[in-house]
């Protein structure tokens, strides 16, 4: 049975030109969990909260497309600020972007 996971972005801090701290919450299975992730382009680290591993892999790819790799360019930062959420479907061992 497939389920949805939506990742909502509430706050993004650019600590350096190469490191973004993203805070928000993920909603799945009728509940939600606050999270904080660190994104450098090469790595995506979940500091706290819960986002399923299958979704984290896809989220990293999506962030690579939106923010690209550091140093983060102004147009990419602007595009990320316009992105409020990303949706994914989890079906067994697989996940895909909605």
ABEGO torsion letter per residue (X at the ends): XBBBBBBBBABBBBABAABBBBBEBBBBGGBBBBBBBBBAGABBBBABEBBBAAAAAAAAAAAAAAAEBOBBBAAAAAAAAABABBBBBBBEABBBBX
